[in-house]
Amino acid sequence: MTLLLLALSAAPARAGEAARRWDLAAASARVLEDGVDVREAALLREAGDARVRQRRRAGLPSVDLQATLGGGVAEGDAPLRPGVTGTLEGVVALPLYAGGAIRAGRDEAQADASSLRAAEEAARQAAVLAVAEVLLDHAEATARAESADAVRAAEAGLEARLEAAVANGARNRADLLLQRAARQRAEADAVDARRAVGQARLAIAALLRLPPDTPLEVVAPEAGPEVEGDPTALVARARASHPALRAAVAAREARDAAWVAAHATGRPRLDLRLSGGTGVAGADPTPTGPTAGARVVLAAPLATRGAAEAATDLARVARDQAALSEAWASESVALGVHRALLDRDAADARRQAADARAEAAAAAAEVAQARVEGGAGLIVELLTARAELANAQLARASARVEAVRARYVLAAALGAL
């Protein structure tokens, strides 16, 4: 497994295939086009739009063609004879009053569609953030691998010099063995670092829905979007534009409309029906002539009161749940902004501290190496200094990437990716 990951980290091109360049723009475009979550959200939005079109037709006249055919016997002066009756007519039904159910149904469908559109936007922004994070994970892993390779090379060089010094009698063999152990530890660290690079490349390929062995030229974002403003203003901005909150607001509006529609289920319904047609009747079927008529139909539910009350109660519960979800979404947006601001400021402080630490560790390692090479220092002092330098360099690589990552997380918290 380790060998496979190391091979992937080196990204060898398959036969006849060159590595494609994947930066934030290119990777985001692919995920937005072919990402599973984004496509699912788009399909749900299309379904919501279809329901809007369906509900818009609810109040329009309906036109039906009705045909009937029957039979019977007639009693008269002649013996009983079978007879045939048949009609063919067109019927136009126009809703006049439905207790507000038609308008409420349209409002519900429209609000649901708005919620699904906002949810789709939220999915798209989440996809962009996921792309930025996997690219930054790769950048961090690559920086740590480069640092580990540099440490391994330095430890190997020092080991070679100590071997020469031991051969000349200038150093004792214990110093050489300690340095050899340090070099072997650096070798193991370099292998782990390259494995992390391979894992990061696999994560990128998975997110982009590419074969695991696809050659990749990964370009991480060097700086994240800068955000200015005090926390209060940023929270207000997020509450006005964050797609997750807009989806929750629209969902609550849809449940409000559904509650109104549920109230209308027990109310009378008034329709205007126009009809016209022709028919046949008699033992020897003869045309009965054209017919035309108009009537107003009043339908008043009598035995559905319990069902209507139950539907209203269910709609009320759904409305209350949606209101709670909206309130929680608003609180979550505010909390996310404050948390992202704290993380960004802390990441900037860690980056500055990591830079200073790396500079100090590099200076200390140079002094310790000069003392050892001059015969005045102990190898343990140099090993300690070099270990601190390696740790400081790894911490600096991580801190620089985390500072960029924190800016993307803040932009996502504002709904601005």
C-alpha positions in Angstrom: 0.0 0.0 0.0 2.8 2.4 0.9 4.5 1.8 -2.5 1.2 2.5 -4.3 0.7 5.8 -2.4 4.3 6.8 -3.1 3.8 6.1 -6.8 0.7 8.1 -6.8 2.4 11.0 -5.0 4.9 11.2 -7.8 2.0 11.2 -10.3 3.5 9.2 -13.1 1.7 9.9 -16.4 0.0 6.9 -17.9 1.0 5.9 -21.3 0.1 8.6 -23.8 -1.6 10.8 -21.2 -0.2 14.1 -19.8 -1.0 15.4 -16.4 -3.9 17.9 -16.5 -3.6 21.1 -14.5 -6.1 21.4 -11.7 -6.3 24.7 -9.9 -9.2 26.0 -7.9 -11.1 27.3 -10.9 -10.7 24.2 -13.0 -11.5 21.8 -10.2 -14.5 23.8 -9.0 -15.9 23.9 -12.5 -15.7 20.1 -12.8 -17.3 19.5 -9.4 -20.1 22.0 -10.0 -20.8 20.3 -13.3 -20.5 16.6 -12.2 -20.5 16.5 -8.4 -23.0 14.1 -6.9 -24.3 16.5 -4.3 -24.6 19.4 -6.7 -26.4 17.3 -9.3 -28.8 15.9 -6.7 -29.6 19.5 -5.5 -30.1 20.5 -9.1 -32.6 17.6 -9.7 -34.5 18.6 -6.6 -34.7 22.2 -7.8 -36.0 21.0 -11.2 -38.7 19.0 -9.4 -39.6 22.0 -7.4 -40.0 24.1 -10.6 -42.1 21.4 -12.1 -44.4 21.5 -9.1 -44.8 25.2 -9.5 -45.9 24.8 -13.1 -48.3 22.1 -12.0 -49.8 24.2 -9.2 -50.2 27.2 -11.6 -52.7 25.1 -13.6 -54.8 24.2 -10.6 -57.1 27.3 -11.0 -57.4 27.1 -14.8 -60.4 25.7 -16.6 -60.3 22.0 -17.3 -61.8 20.6 -20.6 -62.9 17.0 -20.8 -64.6 14.9 -23.4 -67.1 12.5 -21.9 -68.8 9.5 -23.6 -71.4 7.2 -22.1 -73.1 4.1 -23.5 -76.0 2.3 -21.8 -79.0 0.0 -22.5 -82.4 -1.1 -21.2 -85.9 -2.1 -22.2 -88.9 0.1 -22.8 -92.6 -0.7 -21.9 -95.4 0.6 -24.2 -98.0 -0.6 -26.6 -95.5 -2.8 -28.3 -93.9 -5.8 -26.6 -90.7 -5.1 -24.5 -87.8 -4.2 -26.8 -84.2 -3.5 -25.8 -83.1 0.1 -26.2 -79.7 1.9 -26.4 -78.7 5.2 -25.0 -75.5 7.1 -25.6 -74.1 10.6 -25.2 -71.0 12.4 -26.3 -70.3 15.8 -24.7 -67.6 18.2 -23.9 -67.4 19.6 -20.4 -65.6 22.7 -19.3 -65.1 23.1 -15.5 -64.0 26.5 -14.0 -63.2 26.7 -10.3 -64.9 29.7 -8.8 -64.1 29.3 -5.1 -62.0 26.8 -3.3 -61.6 28.3 0.1 -58.2 29.7 -0.7 -56.7 26.3 -1.3 -55.6 27.1 -4.9 -53.7 30.2 -4.0 -52.2 28.6 -1.0 -51.1 25.6 -3.1 -49.4 28.0 -5.5 -47.7 29.9 -2.7 -46.5 26.6 -1.1 -45.1 25.3 -4.4 -43.4 28.7 -5.1 -41.8 28.8 -1.6 -40.7 25.2 -1.9 -39.0 26.0 -5.2 -37.3 29.0 -3.7 -36.0 26.8 -0.8 -34.7 24.2 -3.2 -33.0 26.9 -5.3 -31.3 28.3 -2.2 -30.3 24.7 -1.2 -28.8 24.2 -4.6 -26.7 27.3 -4.2 -25.6 26.1 -0.7 -24.6 22.8 -2.3 -22.6 24.6 -4.9 -20.8 26.7 -2.3 -20.1 23.7 -0.2 -18.6 22.0 -3.3 -16.3 24.9 -3.9 -15.2 24.9 -0.2 -14.5 21.1 -0.5 -12.4 21.7 -3.6 -10.4 24.4 -1.8 -9.8 22.2 1.2 -8.6 19.1 -0.7 -6.2 21.4 -2.7 -4.9 22.9 0.5 -4.6 19.5 2.0 -2.4 18.5 -0.9 -0.4 21.7 -0.6 0.2 21.1 3.1 1.2 17.5 2.5 3.5 18.5 -0.3 5.2 21.2 1.8 5.7 18.7 4.7 7.1 16.1 2.3 9.6 18.7 0.8 10.6 19.6 4.4 11.0 15.9 5.3 13.1 15.3 2.2 15.4 18.3 3.1 15.8 16.9 6.6 16.6 13.5 5.3 19.2 14.9 2.9 20.8 17.0 5.7 20.9 14.0 8.1 22.5 11.8 5.4 25.1 14.5 4.7 26.0 14.9 8.4 26.2 11.1 8.8 28.7 11.0 5.9 30.8 13.7 7.5 30.8 11.9 10.9 31.8 8.6 9.2 34.9 10.5 7.9 35.5 12.0 11.3 35.3 8.6 13.0 37.6 7.1 10.5 40.1 9.9 11.2 39.7 9.5 15.0 38.2 13.0 15.4 34.8 11.7 16.7 33.8 8.6 18.6 31.6 5.8 17.1 28.7 6.6 19.5 28.2 9.9 17.8 28.0 8.2 14.4 25.5 5.7 15.7 23.3 8.4 17.1 23.4 10.3 13.9 22.7 7.1 11.9 19.5 6.6 14.1 18.5 10.2 13.4 19.0 9.7 9.6 16.9 6.5 9.7 14.2 8.4 11.6 14.3 11.1 8.9 13.9 8.3 6.2 10.8 7.0 7.9 9.4 10.5 8.3 10.0 11.2 4.6 8.1 8.0 3.7 5.2 9.0 5.9 5.2 12.4 4.3 5.1 11.0 0.8 2.3 8.7 1.8 0.3 11.7 3.0 0.8 13.3 -0.5 -0.5 10.2 -2.1 -3.5 10.2 0.1 -4.2 13.9 -0.7 -4.0 13.1 -4.4 -6.4 10.2 -4.0 -8.8 12.6 -2.3 -8.6 15.0 -5.2 -9.2 12.3 -7.7 -12.2 11.0 -5.7 -13.7 14.5 -5.5 -13.2 15.1 -9.2 -14.6 11.6 -9.9 -11.4 10.6 -11.8 -9.7 7.2 -11.8 -7.3 7.0 -8.9 -4.2 6.7 -11.1 -5.1 9.8 -13.2 -2.0 12.0 -13.6 -2.6 15.3 -11.7 -0.8 18.6 -11.8 -2.2 20.2 -8.6 -2.1 24.0 -8.1 -3.3 25.0 -4.6 -4.7 28.5 -4.0 -2.0 30.7 -2.6 -4.3 33.1 -0.8 -7.8 33.0 0.3 -10.5 35.7 -0.1 -10.0 38.6 2.2 -12.9 39.8 4.3 -13.1 43.1 6.1 -15.6 44.3 8.6 -16.6 44.0 12.2 -18.4 40.9 13.5 -21.8 42.6 13.8 -21.7 43.8 10.2 -20.5 40.4 8.9 -23.2 38.5 10.8 -25.8 40.9 9.3 -24.3 40.3 5.8 -24.4 36.5 6.3 -28.0 36.5 7.5 -29.0 38.5 4.4 -27.3 36.3 1.9 -26.3 32.9 3.2 -28.1 30.3 1.0 -28.7 27.9 3.9 -30.6 30.5 5.8 -32.5 31.6 2.7 -33.5 28.0 2.2 -34.8 27.7 5.7 -36.8 31.0 5.4 -38.4 29.8 2.1 -39.2 26.4 3.7 -41.0 28.1 6.6 -43.0 30.2 4.1 -43.9 27.0 2.3 -45.2 25.4 5.5 -47.2 28.6 6.2 -48.9 28.2 2.9 -49.4 24.5 3.4 -51.2 25.4 6.7 -53.5 27.8 4.9 -54.2 25.1 2.3 -55.0 22.6 5.0 -57.5 25.0 6.5 -59.2 25.1 3.1 -59.8 21.4 2.9 -63.0 21.5 4.9 -64.5 24.5 3.2 -67.1 24.4 0.4 -66.0 24.4 -3.2 -67.8 26.2 -6.0 -67.3 25.3 -9.7 -69.0 26.5 -13.0 -69.5 23.7 -15.5 -70.4 24.2 -19.1 -71.3 21.3 -21.3 -72.5 20.6 -24.8 -72.9 17.5 -27.0 -75.2 15.0 -28.7 -76.6 11.6 -28.1 -78.7 8.6 -29.3 -81.6 6.7 -27.7 -84.3 4.1 -28.4 -84.6 0.6 -29.7 -83.6 1.9 -33.1 -81.1 4.4 -31.9 -81.9 7.8 -33.2 -80.1 11.1 -32.5 -81.5 13.0 -29.6 -80.1 16.3 -31.0 -77.5 18.7 -29.7 -77.6 19.6 -26.1 -76.0 22.5 -24.1 -76.1 23.4 -20.5 -74.5 25.4 -17.8 -74.6 24.8 -14.0 -73.0 25.9 -10.9 -71.9 23.0 -8.6 -71.5 23.6 -4.9 -69.6 20.8 -3.1 -69.7 21.0 0.7 -67.8 18.3 2.7 -70.0 16.7 5.3 -68.2 13.6 6.6 -64.6 14.8 6.4 -64.4 17.1 9.3 -62.1 14.8 11.4 -59.8 14.3 8.4 -59.7 18.1 7.8 -58.8 18.8 11.4 -56.1 16.2 11.4 -54.6 17.6 8.2 -54.7 21.1 9.8 -52.9 19.8 12.9 -50.2 18.1 10.9 -49.7 21.3 8.8 -49.5 23.4 12.0 -46.8 21.0 13.5 -44.8 21.2 10.2 -45.1 25.0 10.2 -43.8 25.2 13.8 -41.0 22.8 13.0 -40.0 25.0 10.0 -40.1 28.1 12.2 -37.7 26.4 14.7 -35.4 25.3 11.8 -35.3 28.9 10.5 -34.4 30.2 14.0 -31.7 27.6 14.4 -30.3 28.3 10.9 -30.1 32.0 11.8 -28.3 31.3 15.0 -26.0 28.8 13.2 -25.0 31.3 10.6 -24.1 33.9 13.3 -22.2 31.3 15.2 -20.4 30.2 12.1 -19.3 33.7 11.3 -17.9 34.3 14.8 -16.1 31.0 14.9 -14.6 31.6 11.4 -13.4 35.0 12.5 -11.7 33.5 15.6 -10.1 30.7 13.5 -8.8 33.2 10.9 -7.2 35.5 13.6 -5.8 32.5 15.4 -4.4 31.1 12.1 -2.7 34.4 11.3 -1.1 34.4 14.8 0.0 30.8 14.5 1.5 31.6 11.1 3.6 34.5 12.5 4.7 32.4 15.5 5.6 29.5 13.2 7.7 31.7 10.9 9.6 33.1 13.9 10.1 29.7 15.4 11.4 28.3 12.1 13.9 31.2 11.8 15.1 30.7 15.4 15.4 27.0 15.0 17.4 27.4 11.8 19.8 29.7 13.5 20.2 27.4 16.5 20.9 24.4 14.2 23.6 26.4 12.3 25.3 27.2 15.6 25.1 23.6 16.9 26.5 22.2 13.7 29.4 24.7 13.7 30.2 23.7 17.3 30.1 20.0 16.4 32.2 20.5 13.3 34.7 22.6 15.4 34.9 19.9 18.0 33.4 21.9 20.8 29.9 20.7 20.7 28.2 17.4 21.5 26.4 15.4 18.8 23.3 15.3 21.1 23.1 19.1 21.0 23.1 19.0 17.2 20.5 16.3 17.1 18.3 18.2 19.4 18.7 21.4 17.4 18.0 19.6 14.1 14.9 17.8 15.5 13.5 21.2 16.6 14.3 22.7 13.2 12.4 19.8 11.5 9.4 20.2 13.7 9.5 24.0 13.2 9.6 23.7 9.5 6.6 21.2 9.5 4.7 23.6 11.8 5.4 26.5 9.5 4.2 24.6 6.5 0.9 23.7 8.3 0.4 27.2 9.6 0.7 28.8 6.2 -1.8 26.5 4.7 -4.2 26.8 7.6 -4.1 30.6 7.3 -5.3 30.3 3.7 -7.9 27.6 4.7 -9.3 29.9 7.4 -10.1 32.5 4.8 -12.0 30.1 2.6 -14.0 28.9 5.7 -14.8 32.5 6.6 -16.0 33.2 3.1 -18.2 30.1 3.2 -19.6 31.1 6.6 -20.7 34.4 4.9 -22.2 32.6 2.0 -19.8 34.4 -0.3 -17.9 31.6 -2.1 
